């Protein structure tokens, strides 16, 4: 017995990841071994903290975060105990919190399996050793992910795509089967769009009016984005693509549409996109006006490469200017607009509004973790209550839950990174001139900038005259 540990209070932390655990890592074994250690050393167990989350991604374990937070209050204990290091952390950011508890809050960290105690003073060689152990845990995660990825690719190459099935198909006993009613909807959508008579928006209405109802929506109308993705999905031809696989893969499933129909729809989608681009081919069309008349100047291409804007005054005199000259004039004006002069409160308000959809998506993803757990619990209760023994049913329902809430930790991490990146980008942009931003944008967004900041944008006596809206005049520095 280590007398320095006798009568100390301890919190035990147990963790299972959502994936199948290795032998000897069950919740029961972890708790038994920790309690056995406490009994041997005379340590008093205060609380048991348990969660079923992966430690691969930082800041993704609410119970772990609660454990750390409590240790910084008067409710702290003397010892935090875990069965083995990789149950506590598998990444360096979380290791920082552990170091902080040792250095600042005099907490002892005990790893039962390694028979290791970390305590103050947390010596440099101990930190070095601990860093190596954490790095090894990170390597294990990366290695397992690599094995999993290779397994998915190998499965994909067998003709069974390891991902959620699109509308029109169901999985039964590991086999993909066509759902006739849903397949008719899919085929009709492709056939109608291939006629060229419908946009995505109008096709949504047409399908509904013709009695083709989308079963996954309460109002039975297919959402525009869902329909667009459906029309681009190669899976319906009996083939599919998969990340890191260079060529198309022949699936074991049956096709709903033939390849010729699919190719025709892709061509129609491409033409639709091209027509949208053509509308804004002339950057300053319906923006630049002639001062004498106030009429818009019309873009035209000369000698297949020079763009000019032309308008006639009241005396039928022709006025024309080269697009490059217009651009140079705009850039000289935009060099005077200093974005760092915009009050931070305004920037914060705009940024908050911009981030709101992303934050709602993030919140929904986090709620999905709870939804997944309760769906699995509900299924388990149904099976137990009714003594269900149909393995095909159980397998299919579990697969459906997994497909519905697949890759949640990765999706949450991606969304958090997206929010962080957008926030950082916003504040970086606010330190620049409008000129610096404008020259990096595509023509569509350059037009938006011009519409946003200009009050007048006109040709006066062969020179481009631009006046800013009052808001932007306040942040102009000549």
Secondary structure, 3 states (H helix, E strand, C coil): CCHHHCCCEEEEEEEECCCCCCCCCCHHHHHHHHHHHHHHHCCEEEEEEEEECCCCCCCCCHHHHHHHHHCCCCCCCCEEEECCHHHHCCCHHHHHHHHHHHHHHCCEEEECCCCEEECCCCCHHHHHHHHHHHHHHHHHHHHHHHHHHHHHHHHHCCCCCCCCCCCCEEEECCEEEECHHHHHHHHHHHHHHHCCCCCHHHHHHHHHHCCCCCCCCCCCCCCHHHHHHHHCCHHHHCEECCCCCCCCEECCCCCCCCHHHHHHHHHHHHHHHHHHHHCCCCCCCCCCEECCCCCECEEEEECCCEEEEEEECCCCCEEEEEHHHHHHHHHHHHCCEEHHHCCHHHHHHHHHHHHHHHHHHHHHHHHHHHHHHHHHHHHHHHHHHHCCCCHHHHHHHHHHHHHHCCCHHHHHHHHHHHHHHHHHHHHHHCCCEHHHHHCCCCHHHHHHHHHHHEEEEEEECCEEEEEECHHHHCCECC
